[in-house]
Amino acid sequence: MGGTMLAEAHLAARFLPSNPSIRPPRRSNPTATSVSFRRVSTRNPSLEALKDRLIRLADSGRIDDALSTLDLMADRGIPADLVSYSVLLRSCIRSRDLRRGRLVQRRLLDSGLQFDSVVTNSLISLYSKCGEWEAALSIFEEMGSRRDVVSWTALVSYGAQNGMQGRAIAMFCQMLETGIIPNEFSFCSVIQACSKSEYLWIGRAILGFVVKMGFFWWDASVGCALIAMFAENDDLLSARKVFDGILERNAVVWTLMISRYGQHGRGRDALDLYLEMILSDFEPDRFTLSSVISACSDLESLEFGRQMHSQAIRLGLAHDACVGCTLVDMYAKCSLMDDSRKVFDRMDEHSVMSWTTIISGYAQSSMHDEKAIELFINMINGSVRPNHFTYSSILKACANLADSQVGQQIHARVIKSGLAFVNFVGNSLVSMYARFGRMEEAIRAFDSLYEKNVVSCNAIADGCAKNYNYEQAIEVLYQIQSMDMGANAFTFASLLSAAASIGMLSKGQQLHAQLLKAGLRSDMGIGNSLISMYSRCGSIDDACQAFGEMNDHNVISWTAMITGFAKQGDADQALKLYQNMVSAGVKPNAITYVAVLSSCSHAGLVEQGWEHFHAMQKDHRVAPTMEHYACMVDLLGRSGLLEDAFKFINSMPLRADVLVWRTLLGGCSVHGDIRLGEIAAKRILELAPEDPAAYVLLSNMYAEVGRWEDVATVRHAMKERNLNKEAGLSWIEVENIIHKFHVGDTSHPQAQKIYAKLDELFARIKEMGYVPNTNFVLHDIEDHLKEQYLLQHSEKIAVAFGLINTSGPKPIRVFKNLRVCGDCHNAIKCISKATGRDVILRDSNRFHHIRNGVCSCNDYW
């Protein structure tokens, strides 16, 4: 603060004019200048006509025709004056045409005319705006004492716009030292240079200078530059103070402040300021409407967004490309894809931006991915070329559909377009191949990136974790930490997400300590990441503490906590949090309702599940997605209401996808309903013939009732299609090392100790009354072999390893890729009681907190 005041005092005392009557020059009127050109009198009518023609052609951008007129004047022996050359140079500057500008300069040199400051400044502007810094600087230095405010400002502007902010500021100070008073353009340029965070303190000093000279009050352009400078440095409070201090506001000033609020997540402030703008009798333009509609999208404020749509229609801007794209995006984010498509279809012309917006909307909606691909095909068959944003969205749609064939075809187009190495596209390729389970291709896409950033590394770490390649995931996690990314919130959020994806609680705790030292405790994004990390690692108490320590909560914060309790099976607490969220005025979104419905499903709360499913549409206008329908099928299926679930699927307003039918098949497998199970499996194989889950679940159902011939038939069909059952895998972290175990695994260095421990444990729990449930062995083998097979399940091996290598009171944390089998669940409950150790087991559905022989799921999962 002291440094800022000192700099301001230095600038004011040293460079302000001593005569208080001196005021900054008013902006010249370019129209008046143009008129003065036309009023140059001459006794030769042909000269006057040719000069008027040259000026008219140059002003309209017809430089070649203007040069031809210059040649005609030369042929007739009529000399062109400096005014004509100035107009020609000005036209070249507007079009950034350096080649023709040099041609004009050559003609000017050949003319023998003595350059005045107007021509020289035009040459400086030409070279600087065309990126020729050295040439501009050379002309500037040759001017000597003839330099004026325009000369200096041209170079300050170039430095500010071309990454030479320090030099731009230095030149501004040199200009002041020569006694030249800056104008509004000088201030706008140097303020732009001060937008870089390291120079913000100088910008604050210049603000004081601007106020003392009076620019702040009457010049909107300087005010806009200051607003942009503060907003770029996340200081919206100062930006708003500047806005409030500008006396002569125009629509540009209002729009700038509204857009900056929207860009910084302050959508509510953006809407409030827009209403204030309307009440102040300013008419919004297409940029204003686009900014406000974008704010409505972020807030999911459909009602206000529809009003803005009506306003756009009244102003004749509904078909404008910029406004149209924001409307398409708003309706898509509000899950109204039909309305989004109508806006898109009514647009006069489609650009890459409009195509990408509608494709992204369909891809994000998660149940219209086929339409996204259909639109992408229409786009490439037309005259519009996809960009990196388009490819990123369509790759997401391919991942959602699990359509590897189309994904590979699009990957080929990406390579041909030269965009495969762009981070934005490369990250989508990594995520897509990881979703397909094809980690070799994912790693290849990752390795081909020119620059690997935190997002890239997080994508590959998450993919490795989801495909159980934990060594690679940990390696990438350490690679992220070794990257020179600085201790910012985004870096820590990515690291926390990577740690959560592989269940490394100790790494997450280390990161928590590091971010506290970095002073990022109050960041909302960090708080949300901590909640997610702790809940995904099974430490719900730590998640609650992270939630409680946050200064404010948004929909992500609340949803993360609700999801955490849902995964723990604590439906009462999850639903209580949901009510608290609504009472706090936070509007739930589609993800929130997935968590709410999941919590009802895990607890068997059928009636409450129906209430929330209807309320999401009626009370909060959240349109159900395929994931919500799947949650309802899961709720009914877990509760044994399979016929109701089947009827619900048939009553859906849209065609059920693989997720919904797979959910029903899972319920049929749990309750042994072979008839409905066969129907569900048939539907799955119609939609996704290469999906092994349908074969596996159907085979398991046949095995449970002893239909071994049907089991053999299903397994033979899998073999013919070259499909493999996903192998059971459990893992446990001990001292920052992930230990993985498969069924009957003997590859671990401590294998002998582990199996000796298992024998000891089984002897103890059998004395307590444990009886192995051989119904969970889905193989046609002898009963005594079935019991031995149960002993070798991966989750039992992981628990035994945890007992050997850890000690209380810390719980043993085991993770499994599949649903824990009923026998393992019973055995681990008995082991917990026999050893006095708590076990936290996360399977593919939820967490099981087992203490003293009792599980948090109450044997309902």
Number of C-alpha atoms within 10 A of each C-alpha: 7 7 11 17 15 12 19 21 16 14 19 18 12 13 19 18 15 9 7 8 7 11 12 13 11 10 10 8 8 9 9 10 11 15 10 12 17 17 11 11 11 9 7 9 10 13 18 16 11 18 25 17 17 25 25 16 20 24 18 10 17 16 23 12 14 25 20 12 18 23 15 13 18 13 10 10 10 16 15 20 12 17 18 20 22 24 22 27 26 21 24 26 22 13 15 18 17 18 11 19 24 16 13 21 18 11 16 20 12 9 14 8 12 10 13 12 15 14 20 21 24 23 27 26 27 27 25 24 23 19 15 15 17 11 14 24 17 11 16 20 11 11 17 9 8 12 18 18 18 20 24 22 27 26 26 30 27 25 24 23 16 14 12 14 25 18 16 28 24 14 18 23 14 13 22 18 13 12 13 17 19 22 19 20 18 22 26 23 25 28 32 25 29 26 24 19 15 12 15 20 19 22 27 22 20 23 21 19 23 21 12 13 20 13 23 25 19 14 17 20 19 26 30 24 23 28 26 21 26 25 22 18 14 14 14 20 12 16 24 16 11 21 21 12 14 19 13 12 19 14 15 16 19 20 25 20 26 26 23 24 24 24 17 15 13 17 26 17 16 27 20 12 18 23 11 13 18 11 10 9 9 14 12 20 15 18 17 21 26 24 27 29 34 24 29 28 24 19 20 24 19 18 10 17 23 16 12 20 21 14 15 22 12 10 13 11 18 24 18 15 20 17 26 28 27 25 30 27 29 29 27 26 23 25 22 19 21 12 16 25 19 12 21 23 14 12 17 11 11 18 16 15 17 20 23 27 25 27 29 25 27 27 27 20 21 16 20 20 24 17 15 27 21 12 18 22 11 13 19 11 10 9 11 14 13 20 15 18 16 20 26 23 26 27 29 23 29 25 23 19 23 20 16 16 10 17 22 16 10 19 20 12 15 22 11 10 13 10 18 25 19 16 21 17 25 29 26 24 31 29 27 29 26 25 21 21 17 16 20 12 16 25 19 14 23 25 16 14 19 12 12 20 16 22 17 25 24 27 26 28 33 26 30 27 22 17 17 19 16 23 17 16 26 22 11 23 25 13 13 24 16 9 13 9 12 11 15 13 20 16 20 25 22 23 27 28 22 29 28 24 21 28 27 25 22 15 19 22 16 11 19 21 12 14 18 11 11 13 12 18 19 13 13 19 18 24 27 24 26 29 29 27 31 27 28 27 26 28 18 20 12 16 25 17 13 21 22 13 11 16 11 12 18 16 17 21 22 23 28 24 27 29 26 30 28 28 24 27 27 18 25 14 17 26 21 11 18 22 11 13 20 13 10 11 10 15 16 21 18 21 17 21 24 23 26 27 29 30 29 27 27 23 20 21 17 17 11 14 21 15 11 17 22 14 14 18 12 11 9 13 18 22 16 17 17 19 18 21 23 25 25 26 28 28 30 25 26 25 20 18 17 23 14 13 25 18 11 14 21 12 11 11 7 11 12 19 19 23 15 24 25 23 22 29 31 23 25 25 21 15 17 18 16 16 9 18 25 17 14 24 23 17 18 25 17 12 14 16 13 17 20 18 19 25 23 19 21 24 21 22 25 21 21 17 12 15 14 17 11 15 22 14 12 19 19 13 12 18 11 9 12 10 16 14 13 11 11 16 19 27 26 24 20 16 10 12 12 15 17 24 23 18 18 16 15 15 11 13 8 11 15 12 14 22 20 11 18 20 13 12 18 18 12 16 20 13 9 13 9 17 14 19 16 17 16 18 19 18 16 12 10 8 12 9 12 19 17 13 17 21 22 19 22 24 29 25 25 26 26 23 25 22 18 13 11 13 11 11 9 10 19 25 24 26 24 22 18 15 13 23 15 14 21 20 18 18 23 25 23 25 29 22 18 15 15 14 21 24 25 23 26 25 18 11 17 22 26 25 20 25 20 16 19 18 22 15 17 11 11 13 19
